[in-house]
């Protein structure tokens, strides 16, 4: 069965006019239930994990500044959300969702988190709507538990996974692959193990050819036991923060290819949703929903 992490806290109240589409976290599970792709028993509710799993990735100084709401104003501004105890609780619960979904993926081949993909969170700081790096926490959790050895992180959000690259820069047990917009945030990129920078307005054909020429070879070379897939839908042309030229169908084909490879190679995969900032919330929800539909079709 496809297991999906979701908690009502995912939809966090923001000031009126804030550009982050927080309502997608409520609408997406509603849509999946409404159309029959998923049912109540597909969803599980994460909670607050032991701090030790977060501290395996994030520095104590940074983490406890978050928890105690004592982060300095400049660092708090870079996060982009008004800092509060509830916001920090939300981020901790999202990380738990990714950890638990990772274990479900080992059991069922795939599992998802309605939220997550917080790849701009560094060891000692957050930025761009990311406080804690959920997939980095999940990866370290699986390794500490002795459940996997080699992990491949496939980050196809339109923005480079700079925090993830920094966290694992000296770790040869986690291979970081980021395929992202060249002229997009972050404007000072970190160095992933493999970066592919795309020109503005990159179309479906160009994007998919690059991906199909890269990912199978990467899997063959790295021989991962587990894959984390960050499947942001901010690659589509309508996205306000994207700058690429992909269609929703092209984004769906991207997901079909990645998930199909995981199935073919029999590598468990955990998916975090990442970004999506199209002006019409229906576009964002539809693009994200495609990933869940494909997971059901390919794995179950």
N, C-alpha and C positions, 0 to 999 in steps of 0.2 A: 504493500500500500504506500502511496505517496504521502509522506508526512511533511507538514508545513507549520513552521513556527509563526504564531500570531498572538498578540496581546493587545487589548484595547488601549494601553498606554502608548502604542506606536503612533497613534494620531494625537500629536501634542499641540495644544493651543498656541498659536503665534499671533503677534500683533497684526491688525488688519492691514492688508496690502503687502505682507511679506511675500517674497517671491518663491519661497519653497512650498510645493504643492502637498502639504501634509495630509490633505483629505484622501489622497490616493491609497493610503494604508488602510482606510476604512472601506473605501469603495471596491478595492481589488478583491478581498475575500467575499464581499457581497456579490460581486459579479460572478465569481467562480462557483459559488453556491447556486445562484439564480439559474445559470445555464447548465448546471449539472456536471460540470467538469470535476468539481470537488464537493464533498459532503462534510457534515460536522465532524465525522470521525477521522477525516484527513488532517484536521487542525489540532495542534497541541499548544498549550499555553506555557511559555517559559517563565522563569522567575529570577530572583536575584541569586547569582552563583557565589561561591566562595571567592573572596577577594584574591586569593592566591593565584587563581587562573588569569586574572587581569594583570596582576603584578608580575606574571611571567613574561609579559610583553611591555607593559607601561611602567615608567619609573614611579617609585612611591611618592616622590615629591609632587609630580604632576597629578597622579591619581587622587591623592588625598587633598590636593588643592581643589580638584573638581568636587569631590564628595563634600568638602567643608565650605564650598563656594568662596574660596579665598584666592582663586586665580586672579592675577593682576588684570587690570582693565584692558590693556593692549592685547594680551593673550586671549582674553574672553571675547573681544571684538572679532578676532580672526576666526573664531568658531562660527559666527554668523547667526546664532540663536541667542536670545536672552537667557543667560545662565540661571538655573534654578535647581532646587533639589529634585523636583519631578523630572526635569530634563535629564539629569544625571542618572536617575533611576531608570528612565527609559533606555538610555544607552547601555546600561549594565544588563538590562533584561534582553535587549537586542543581542548582545554578545552571548548571553546564555542560550538564546534561541539558535544561534549559529553553532554553538558547542553541541547542544542536544541534537540538532539536525545533522550534524556531522556523524554522530553515532547512528542515527537512523539511516544515513546514506550507506554506512558500512553494512547495515543489515538488509536494506532494500535496493541498493544500487544508486539511489538518488534521494535527496531531500532538499527542502527549500526553506527560505526565510522570507516572509512578506516584506521585511525591511532589511537593513544591513547593507553591506557594500561600502562601509565607512573607511575607504582606503586613503583618505587624506590625513588620518590620525597617525602621528609619529610616536616614537617611543615616549617622548617627553613634551608633546604639545598636540593640540588639535587645530584644525582649520577647515573652512569650506563645508560646514554642516557636519563635520565628523569629529567626535570626541574620543571614542575608543575604537580601535581597529578590529572589527568583529572577526574577519577571516584570519587575521594574524593570531588572534586569541584562540580561535578554533584549531588552527594548525598546530600551535604549540601544545594545546590540550591533548590532541590526538597523539602527538609524539611523546608527551610526558606519560600518558597512559600506556604507552608501548603498543598502540593499536596500528600505527603506520610508521614507516621510516622516511620515505621520500615523497614530498608533496610538490605538486605543480599548481601555481596560482595563475589562472587565465583571466586577466582583467581586460574586458572589452568595453568598459565604460568609456565615454568620449574623452574623459580627463585622465591624465596619467595617474597611476597608483603610486604617488610619490611617498606617502607614508609607509606603505607596504614595502616599497623598494628600500627605504632607509632601515626599517626594522630588520629585514633579512639580508642586508648588504654583505655581511660576513658569515653567512650560514649556507653551507652547500647542501643541506638537507631540504631546503625549500627553494624552488626555482621560481622566480617572478617574471612573468611575461605580461607586458602592457602594450596594447595597441590603441592608440589615442590620437586626438587632433594635435597636429604640430603647433598650430598658432593659438592654442587654447590654454586655459588655466590647467595646471600651474605654469606660469611663464618661466620660472626657473625649475627645470625638471631635475629629478633625481635619476640615478642610473639603476634601472632594473637589470636583471640578468639578460633579458631581451626586451628591447623597446622597438616598436614600429610606429613612427610618427607619420600621420596622414595629412595631406594637404587639405585646405578648406574645400568644401563641396565634393569630396570623394563620394563617388556613386556606388550603387550596389555591386556592379560587376567588378570594379577595381578592388573594393573592400573584400569581397568574397574570394576573389582570386588570390589575394595576398594571404588571407586567413587559411585557405585550403592548401596553399603552398608552404605554409609555416607550421601549423599545429600538428599534423600527423608526424612530421619529421621530429618535432620537439618531443612528442610522446615517445617515439622510438628511441631517441637519444637519451632522454632523462629517465625513462622507465618508472614513472611515479606510481606509488601505491594508492594515491588519493589525489583528486583534483578539486580545487575551489574555483568556481566560476562566478565572476562578477559580471552580470548580464545587464548593465545599464542600457536603458532605451533612449538615452540622450544622443544617440548616433543618428536619429532620424532628422530629416531636413527641416521639419517644423519646430524643432527644439530651440528654445530661446537662448540656451547656453551652449549649443552643440557645434555649429559651423560646418557639419558634414552634410552630405546630400543624399542620405539613404532613405528608402521608402520603408513603410511598416512591413511590407512583404519581404524586403531585403533583410531587415532586422530579424524577422521570423526565420528566414533561411539561415542566417548566422547561428541562431539558437539551435535549429534543427541539426546543423552540421556539428556543432560542438557537442551537443548531447548525444548525437548518433555515434560520434567517435568514442565517447566515454562508454557507451553501451557495447560497441564493437570490440574495444580493448578490454572490456570488463573491469573498468576502473571506477570505483565509487566517486560520485560527484555531489558536492553541496553547492547550492546556488543562493547567492545574495543578490537582491534586486538592483541596488545602485540607483543612478540618477535617471531623471525624466522630467523635462521642464517645458513641454509643449504648452501653448496658450490654452488649448482645449483639454480639460482634464480627461475627457472621454478618450482622446488619443493616447494619453499616457497609460490609462487603465487597460485599453485594448492591447497596446504593445506589450505591457507586462503580462497580461493574461495569456498571450500567445506562448510565453515561456512555460507556463503551467500546463497548458493544453498539450504542448509537445512532450513535456515530461511524462504525462499520462499515456500518450500515444506510443512513445518510444520504449518506455520501461515497464508499462503495465498492460 
